[in-house]
Amino acid sequence: MKNVNYSKKELKGGRGRVVLVRESVPETDCDTSIRKSFVYLARTVDEIPAVTPAPEIRVVKAINSDAQREAFYMRVKGVVYFRQGRFMHKVDYLHTLAVQMLWKTHVLSSGPATLA
């Protein structure tokens, strides 16, 4: 049976928000734990830069065959600018996804991940 916990918090007087989702899925082959988090922090700026930086993306996959454990982690961090009426805003964001699998059998998933 899938278990999902959801929580939402406001940051810095309503200028930001944190959303957390945690899932645990026990199955016959493995126990899977999934954690997703979304963090946003908004503020007013004087001007929007001509060139915005590209988001930072980090992906890690680890397999421990001795402990029959597999982990996947992804993080995206960046900034978005937008205009609302006569005001300009900057939103910093951080999205994370963490998946951990504990295998009950001796078979792990197939090899290292490849980027498409």
C-alpha positions, -999 to +999 in steps of 0.1 A: +000+000+000+013+034-010+018+060+018+020+097+008+028+126+031+023+161+018+033+193+036+034+230+026+051+259+045+054+296+039+088+314+041+098+349+051+065+366+056+047+350+026+075+357+001+084+320-003+070+286-002+083+250+005+063+220-007+074+185+004+060+152-008+072+119+007+060+086-006+068+051+005+058+021-016+064-014-002+062-040-029+071-077-031+104-071-048+116-039-031+107-010-007+108+023-025+111+057-007+105+089-028+111+124-016+102+155-037+108+190-025+100+223-042+114+256-027+105+290-041+116+324-028+102+355-045+114+391-043+109+424-061+139+436-083+147+469-100+154+454-134+155+421-153+190+412-166+194+408-203+209+373-198+196+350-172+219+322-159+211+286-169+197+264-142+221+241-123+212+205-127+228+177-107+220+140-111+235+112-091+228+074-092+244+050-068+241+012-066+253-008-035+250-044-045+262-056-011+234-039+008+210-044-022+203-006-022+198+017-051+196+055-049+188+082-074+191+120-067+183+149-089+184+186-081+175+216-103+184+251-090+177+283-109+160+317-112+130+330-131+122+367-137+088+380-146+069+413-148+035+418-131+020+451-140+047+477-133+067+455-109+095+431-117+100+400-097+127+374-093+119+338-081+147+316-069+137+279-071+152+246-060+135+213-070+148+180-057+139+144-063+154+116-042+145+079-048+158+051-027+151+014-034+159-014-010+157-047-030+144-078-012+158-101-039+192-104-053+184-087-087+192-050-090+181-028-118+200-029-151+233-011-151+242+026-150+219+053-162+225+069-196+214+104-207+192+105-238 
